[in-house]
Structures are given as C-alpha cells and as structure tokens.
Amino acid sequence: MSSTQSWIPLARVQEIAEIEPAILLLGLSLGAWAIYKLFLRNVSKERHARLNNLGKNLVFHLLGGLILFGIYQALITKTIFPHSGASPRIAAYVGFAAIASGTIIFVKVSRILLFEYLFLSHMRVGVPLLIVNLFTLVLSLVLSGWIATDVFGVRLTPLLATSAILSLVLGLALQDTLGNLFAGIALQFDKPFEIGDWVEIQHEGQKWIGEVREVSWRATVLLAFGEELVTIPNRIVGQAQVSNFAARERPFVRRQTFRLPYGSPVDAAKQAMVLSALATAGVRKEPLPLAMVSELAESWIEFRLIYFIDDYATQYIIADRVIQSVLAGLQRIGVSLASPRMHIELSNPTGSRPLQQHN
C-alpha cells in the first residue's frame, strides 16, 4: 500500500457518501420535529423533557455530521488541498467518518420517531424503555454489519459460524442476564401490565404490590405504597402470578369489620355504617355500600361493611376515612365498639363452691 492510499477504500466511500442520504437524514429530522410540534403539545413534562434532550443531542450530531460531509465534499472536489497527493487518503478517512456520523444520526432520529409513535399511542400511560432500547440495539447492530460488509467487504457469515462456541460460553455465563432480558421482551408482547398500572406480584411465598414505573433490560421497577422503589428481576415476574388492578372496568371491593356489643340496635347500626360510608370521599355511590352481620361471638356481634372504590392507589387513605366516619356515625346513635369480656371463677381447694366471680 502506497503512502497516499488508505486502508479505507475511497471508491466504496464515494458510492455511499452521496448527497441523497444527507438530504434523507435532514428530512427525517425535520419530520420528527414537525410531529413533536404538531401532535405532542399536550404530553407530560417528563415526556417534553425527554424529547427535548433527544432533540438537542440530535442537533449536535447533525451539525457534526454536516461539517464532516462538507469537508469530505471539499476534498473530493479538490476545493481544499488541490495539489496534495494525500488528498484522496484524507478524503477516505473523512468520508468514512461522515458515513459513521450519518449512521449515528439515523439511529438517533429513528429512536426519536419511535418515542413519538409510542407517546402518541400511549398518551395516558407510560412507555417501557425496554422496547426503545431493544430497537436501538438491533438497528445499531444491523447498520454496523452493513458498514462492515459494504465498505470493507467483510463476510459476516463465516464469522457468525465460527463464533458458535463463543456464543455458547457467553450464553452459559450470562444465563440469568439473558433470562431476564427475554422475560422482559415476553412481558412487552404479552402486556400483563403497562407503566402506571397497580399490580400485585406473587412468587414462591413472596408478594410485592406497587405501581409499575419501569420495565428495563433486567428488571421491573415498582413504586410501593411506602414510596420505596422495588426492583424485581424480569425472570421472576415472568414466572409469577400477576394481578393487575388497573386493567379492569369494575370498581374495587373493600371491606371493614366492626364489633359491637350485644344489645346494640342492629338495624340502626347497619344504617349508620352505610350512610357514613356514602359520606366518605372516594367511596362510590353506585353500587351502594352494604352492611351485614357476619358473626356472633361470645362478647360481640361482628358487622362487615362492604364498599366500592375506583382508585386502588388510595385504598388505605379511603379506608381510614371510612373507619373514622363509621365510628362517628355509631357514636351519634349511642353505640360504641365492643371490648373483650372475660369470665373468671375462683374456687376453694375442695371445690365445694365458688369463692369469687367476676364478669
């Protein structure tokens, strides 16, 4: 190889680094910007921030790519270094850099377009990043393979065949990681839940309840009632029993138990419980709450109050309000909660008669 020749074939670079691909990239970028301005004005602040950050990053790479493409065109047309023997070699390097930059720009604008599509189709629910990240990875691998084949003439088929043993070793070493990855992909296709849903996940005696915040490569992240983040490997989620409390149209049924002493007016107590529940914010008026006697014990009558709510996330707050309202309602009719009663007998050693009795 002479000193003016490059290990990057200039002829192949010239076939790829044409003006048409540059115009296509600019058109895709403008199209992504137009979609954002026309159809995504009402998205959340988080989505605006994400798209703005992606847009700024894309503009930065576009400017860099245009500068490289302009320098390459100047070298090819000999606008600069017209009498330099190293001009073709420099043009090959700069042209390849422009192709690589264009490839990165295409991946980034495709990522933005995918985000916009998902935001448009999921306006009120979250978008799993796993879908976008997986798409970005696959697209990057495909374009890298295309550059290796089309620019350098690398034959990928023999390389893939000879890497079977390496793939086996890596597969065994990354068994858990790959299991989580493919479980996450399966979750995206099956869609047992979406971002923002409240779910209960049960697996081998363990139970997690929370709002789905993210489904990543490795795990599903829940925000529990205590505001703590719970990270569950996707492999476990895929094997677990998942109850989704958001994917339903019927209201949620909740129950509270109250124990009243014998002699309490049963009908009046039932009516007080129902009216107190109806007066509580968050309790549905339809279906109506229901109060019933559920058990007769030695020291009390057990009442069960059944009511319906729409918001699973606030069930404990609503339950606290219901209990306070029922207690106030029972107090207004002169009824208090029952307390445990104990019957004790003390007898003399001979057992002839009781010495003392307390109730």
C-alpha positions as CSV (number, residue, x, y, z in Angstrom):
1,M,0.0,0.0,0.0
2,S,1.4,3.4,-1.0
3,S,1.6,6.3,1.3
4,T,-1.3,8.0,-0.4
5,Q,-3.6,5.0,-0.2
6,S,-5.9,4.4,2.7
7,W,-7.0,1.1,4.2
8,I,-10.5,2.5,3.8
9,P,-11.5,2.0,0.1
10,L,-12.3,5.5,-1.3
11,A,-14.4,4.1,-4.1
12,R,-16.8,2.4,-1.7
13,V,-16.9,5.6,0.4
14,Q,-17.8,7.7,-2.6
15,E,-20.7,5.3,-3.5
16,I,-22.2,5.7,-0.1
17,A,-21.4,9.3,1.0
18,E,-23.7,10.9,-1.6
19,I,-25.9,14.0,-1.2
20,E,-29.1,11.9,-1.2
21,P,-28.5,10.2,2.1
22,A,-27.7,13.5,3.7
23,I,-30.9,15.0,2.4
24,L,-32.8,12.0,3.7
25,L,-31.4,12.4,7.2
26,L,-32.3,16.1,7.2
27,G,-35.8,15.2,6.1
28,L,-36.3,12.6,8.8
29,S,-35.0,15.0,11.4
30,L,-37.4,17.8,10.3
31,G,-40.2,15.2,10.2
32,A,-39.5,14.2,13.8
33,W,-39.5,17.9,14.8
34,A,-42.8,18.5,13.0
35,I,-44.5,15.6,14.7
36,Y,-43.4,16.8,18.0
37,K,-44.7,20.4,17.4
38,L,-48.0,19.4,15.8
39,F,-49.1,16.3,17.7
40,L,-47.3,16.2,21.1
41,R,-48.0,19.5,22.6
42,N,-50.1,18.0,25.4
43,V,-47.7,15.4,26.7
44,S,-46.4,15.4,30.2
45,K,-43.5,17.5,31.4
46,E,-41.3,14.3,31.6
47,R,-42.0,13.5,28.0
48,H,-41.3,17.0,26.9
49,A,-38.0,16.9,28.7
50,R,-37.1,13.6,27.2
51,L,-37.9,14.7,23.6
52,N,-36.1,18.0,24.1
53,N,-33.0,16.2,25.4
54,L,-33.1,13.8,22.5
55,G,-33.7,16.7,20.0
56,K,-30.7,18.7,21.4
57,N,-28.5,15.6,21.1
58,L,-29.7,15.0,17.5
59,V,-28.9,18.7,16.5
60,F,-25.4,18.4,18.0
61,H,-24.7,15.2,15.9
62,L,-26.4,16.8,12.8
63,L,-24.0,19.8,12.9
64,G,-21.0,17.5,13.3
65,G,-22.2,15.3,10.5
66,L,-22.8,18.2,8.2
67,I,-19.3,19.6,8.9
68,L,-17.7,16.2,8.1
69,F,-19.8,15.8,5.0
70,G,-18.9,19.3,3.8
71,I,-15.2,18.7,4.4
72,Y,-15.4,15.4,2.5
73,Q,-17.1,17.1,-0.4
74,A,-14.4,19.8,-0.5
75,L,-11.7,17.1,-0.5
76,I,-13.4,15.1,-3.3
77,T,-13.9,18.2,-5.5
78,K,-10.4,19.4,-4.6
79,T,-11.7,22.6,-3.3
80,I,-9.1,22.3,-0.5
81,F,-5.7,20.8,-0.9
82,P,-6.0,20.7,-4.7
83,H,-2.3,19.8,-5.3
84,S,-1.8,17.5,-2.3
85,G,-1.1,13.9,-3.1
86,A,-2.6,12.9,0.3
87,S,-6.0,14.4,-0.5
88,P,-7.6,11.0,-1.6
89,R,-6.4,9.3,1.5
90,I,-7.7,12.1,3.8
91,A,-10.9,12.1,1.8
92,A,-11.3,8.4,2.5
93,Y,-10.9,8.9,6.3
94,V,-13.2,11.9,6.4
95,G,-15.8,10.2,4.2
96,F,-15.8,7.2,6.4
97,A,-16.2,9.5,9.5
98,A,-19.1,11.1,7.7
99,I,-20.7,7.7,7.0
100,A,-20.3,6.7,10.6
101,S,-21.8,10.0,11.8
102,G,-24.7,9.6,9.4
103,T,-25.3,6.1,10.8
104,I,-25.4,7.5,14.3
105,I,-27.8,10.3,13.2
106,F,-30.1,7.7,11.6
107,V,-30.2,5.7,14.8
108,K,-30.9,8.7,16.9
109,V,-33.7,10.1,14.7
110,S,-35.2,6.6,14.5
111,R,-35.2,6.5,18.3
112,I,-37.0,9.8,18.5
113,L,-39.6,8.7,15.9
114,L,-40.2,5.5,17.9
115,F,-40.6,7.5,21.1
116,E,-43.1,9.8,19.3
117,Y,-45.0,6.9,18.0
118,L,-45.2,5.3,21.4
119,F,-46.2,8.6,23.1
120,L,-49.0,9.1,20.5
121,S,-50.3,5.6,21.1
122,H,-49.8,5.7,24.9
123,M,-50.9,9.2,25.7
124,R,-52.1,8.4,29.2
125,V,-49.8,5.5,30.2
126,G,-46.1,5.2,30.4
127,V,-43.8,3.8,27.7
128,P,-41.4,0.9,28.5
129,L,-37.9,1.9,27.8
130,L,-37.1,-1.8,27.0
131,I,-38.8,-1.5,23.6
132,V,-36.9,1.6,22.6
133,N,-33.5,0.3,23.9
134,L,-34.0,-3.1,22.2
135,F,-34.9,-1.4,18.9
136,T,-31.9,0.9,19.2
137,L,-29.6,-2.1,19.8
138,V,-30.9,-4.2,16.9
139,L,-30.8,-1.2,14.5
140,S,-27.2,-0.4,15.6
141,L,-26.1,-4.0,15.0
142,V,-27.7,-4.1,11.6
143,L,-26.2,-0.9,10.4
144,S,-22.7,-1.9,11.8
145,G,-22.9,-5.1,9.9
146,W,-23.9,-3.2,6.8
147,I,-20.9,-0.9,7.1
148,A,-18.6,-3.8,7.7
149,T,-19.9,-5.6,4.6
150,D,-20.5,-2.8,2.2
151,V,-17.4,-0.6,3.0
152,F,-14.8,-3.1,4.0
153,G,-16.1,-6.2,2.2
154,V,-16.2,-8.3,5.4
155,R,-18.1,-11.5,5.1
156,L,-20.2,-11.9,8.2
157,T,-21.5,-15.4,7.6
158,P,-18.1,-17.2,8.4
159,L,-17.6,-15.0,11.4
160,L,-21.0,-15.9,12.8
161,A,-20.4,-19.6,12.1
162,T,-17.1,-19.7,13.9
163,S,-18.4,-17.8,16.9
164,A,-20.9,-20.6,17.9
165,I,-18.6,-21.9,20.6
166,L,-18.0,-18.4,22.0
167,S,-21.8,-17.8,21.9
168,L,-22.3,-21.0,23.9
169,V,-19.8,-19.9,26.6
170,L,-21.3,-16.4,26.8
171,G,-24.8,-17.9,27.0
172,L,-23.9,-20.1,30.0
173,A,-22.0,-17.2,31.7
174,L,-24.9,-14.8,31.1
175,Q,-27.7,-17.2,31.7
176,D,-29.5,-15.1,34.4
177,T,-29.0,-11.9,32.5
178,L,-30.3,-13.3,29.2
179,G,-33.2,-14.9,31.1
180,N,-34.2,-11.5,32.5
181,L,-33.8,-9.9,29.0
182,F,-36.0,-12.4,27.2
183,A,-38.5,-12.4,30.0
184,G,-38.7,-8.6,29.7
185,I,-39.3,-9.0,25.9
186,A,-42.0,-11.5,26.6
187,L,-43.7,-9.1,29.1
188,Q,-43.7,-6.5,26.3
189,F,-45.5,-8.8,23.9
190,D,-47.9,-10.3,26.5
191,K,-48.6,-7.0,28.2
192,P,-49.9,-8.2,31.6
193,F,-49.4,-4.6,32.7
194,E,-48.3,-1.2,31.5
195,I,-46.4,1.7,33.0
196,G,-48.6,3.3,35.6
197,D,-50.7,0.2,36.5
198,W,-51.0,-1.0,40.0
199,V,-50.1,-4.7,40.3
200,E,-49.6,-7.5,42.8
201,I,-46.9,-10.0,42.0
202,Q,-46.7,-13.3,43.9
203,H,-43.9,-15.7,43.6
204,E,-42.9,-18.6,45.9
205,G,-44.5,-17.1,49.0
206,Q,-43.3,-13.5,48.3
207,K,-45.6,-10.7,47.4
208,W,-45.0,-7.3,46.0
209,I,-47.6,-4.6,45.4
210,G,-46.9,-1.3,43.7
211,E,-47.2,1.0,40.7
212,V,-45.2,-0.1,37.7
213,R,-42.6,2.6,37.0
214,E,-40.2,1.0,34.5
215,V,-39.5,-2.3,32.6
216,S,-35.8,-2.3,31.8
217,W,-33.4,-4.9,30.3
218,R,-33.1,-6.6,33.6
219,A,-35.9,-5.9,35.9
220,T,-39.4,-4.4,36.6
221,V,-39.5,-1.5,39.0
222,L,-42.5,-0.9,41.2
223,L,-43.3,2.1,43.4
224,A,-44.7,0.6,46.6
225,F,-47.2,2.3,49.0
226,G,-44.4,3.4,51.2
227,E,-42.8,5.4,48.3
228,E,-39.9,2.9,48.1
229,L,-38.8,1.5,44.8
230,V,-38.9,-2.3,44.5
231,T,-36.8,-3.9,41.7
232,I,-37.9,-7.4,40.7
233,P,-36.0,-9.4,38.1
234,N,-38.0,-9.9,34.9
235,R,-37.4,-13.7,35.1
236,I,-39.2,-13.8,38.4
237,V,-42.0,-11.6,37.1
238,G,-42.4,-13.9,34.1
239,Q,-42.9,-16.9,36.4
240,A,-45.0,-15.2,39.0
241,Q,-48.8,-14.7,39.4
242,V,-49.6,-11.1,38.4
243,S,-52.8,-9.4,39.4
244,N,-53.4,-6.1,37.6
245,F,-55.7,-3.7,39.4
246,A,-55.8,-1.2,36.6
247,A,-56.8,-3.3,33.7
248,R,-60.5,-3.6,34.8
249,E,-63.7,-1.6,34.4
250,R,-65.5,-2.7,37.5
251,P,-64.8,-0.9,40.8
252,F,-62.6,-2.4,43.6
253,V,-64.4,-4.1,46.5
254,R,-63.1,-3.3,50.0
255,R,-64.3,-4.5,53.5
256,Q,-64.1,-3.2,57.0
257,T,-65.1,-5.1,60.2
258,F,-66.7,-3.6,63.3
259,R,-67.6,-5.5,66.5
260,L,-70.5,-4.1,68.6
261,P,-71.7,-5.3,72.0
262,Y,-74.9,-7.3,72.4
263,G,-77.9,-5.2,72.9
264,S,-76.8,-2.7,70.1
265,P,-79.6,-1.8,67.7
266,V,-78.7,-3.9,64.7
267,D,-80.7,-2.1,62.0
268,A,-79.7,1.3,63.2
269,A,-76.1,0.3,63.3
270,K,-76.3,-1.0,59.7
271,Q,-77.9,2.2,58.5
272,A,-75.3,4.3,60.3
273,M,-72.5,2.4,58.7
274,V,-73.9,2.7,55.2
275,L,-74.6,6.4,55.5
276,S,-71.2,7.0,56.9
277,A,-69.5,5.2,54.0
278,L,-71.6,7.1,51.5
279,A,-70.5,10.4,53.1
280,T,-66.8,9.4,52.7
281,A,-64.8,10.9,49.8
282,G,-63.6,8.2,47.4
283,V,-66.4,5.7,48.1
284,R,-68.7,5.1,45.1
285,K,-72.4,5.8,45.4
286,E,-73.1,3.1,42.9
287,P,-73.1,0.2,43.8
288,L,-74.3,1.2,47.2
289,P,-72.3,0.1,50.3
290,L,-73.6,-2.9,52.2
291,A,-73.6,-3.6,55.9
292,M,-74.4,-7.1,57.3
293,V,-74.0,-9.2,60.4
294,S,-71.1,-11.6,59.7
295,E,-70.6,-13.4,63.1
296,L,-72.0,-13.9,66.6
297,A,-69.2,-14.3,69.2
298,E,-69.3,-14.6,72.9
299,S,-68.8,-10.9,73.6
300,W,-69.9,-9.1,70.5
301,I,-71.8,-9.0,67.2
302,E,-69.5,-8.7,64.2
303,F,-70.6,-6.4,61.4
304,R,-69.0,-6.3,57.9
305,L,-69.2,-3.1,55.9
306,I,-68.6,-3.6,52.1
307,Y,-68.0,-0.6,49.9
308,F,-66.6,0.1,46.4
309,I,-63.8,2.4,45.3
310,D,-62.3,3.4,41.9
311,D,-58.7,4.3,42.9
312,Y,-56.7,1.4,44.1
313,A,-53.7,3.5,45.0
314,T,-55.7,5.4,47.6
315,Q,-57.4,2.4,49.2
316,Y,-55.7,2.8,52.6
317,I,-56.5,6.6,52.7
318,I,-60.1,5.9,51.9
319,A,-60.2,3.0,54.5
320,D,-59.0,5.4,57.2
321,R,-61.7,7.9,56.2
322,V,-64.4,5.2,56.2
323,I,-63.4,3.9,59.7
324,Q,-63.4,7.4,61.2
325,S,-66.7,8.2,59.6
326,V,-68.3,5.0,60.8
327,L,-67.1,5.5,64.4
328,A,-68.6,9.0,64.4
329,G,-71.8,7.7,63.0
330,L,-72.1,5.0,65.6
331,Q,-71.3,7.5,68.3
332,R,-74.2,9.7,67.2
333,I,-76.7,6.8,67.7
334,G,-75.1,6.0,71.1
335,V,-73.3,2.8,70.1
336,S,-69.7,2.1,70.9
337,L,-67.3,-0.7,69.9
338,A,-67.3,-3.9,71.9
339,S,-64.5,-4.7,74.3
340,P,-63.3,-8.2,75.1
341,R,-65.1,-9.7,78.2
342,M,-63.5,-12.4,80.4
343,H,-65.3,-14.7,82.9
344,I,-63.2,-15.8,85.8
345,E,-64.2,-18.1,88.6
346,L,-62.1,-18.6,91.8
347,S,-62.9,-21.6,93.9
348,N,-61.5,-23.1,97.2
349,P,-59.2,-26.1,97.0
350,T,-62.0,-28.5,97.9
351,G,-64.1,-27.2,95.0
352,S,-67.3,-27.0,97.2
353,R,-68.4,-23.6,96.0
354,P,-67.0,-20.6,94.1
355,L,-65.3,-18.1,96.3
356,Q,-65.4,-15.1,93.9
357,Q,-66.9,-14.4,90.5
358,H,-66.1,-11.5,88.1
359,N,-67.6,-10.6,84.7
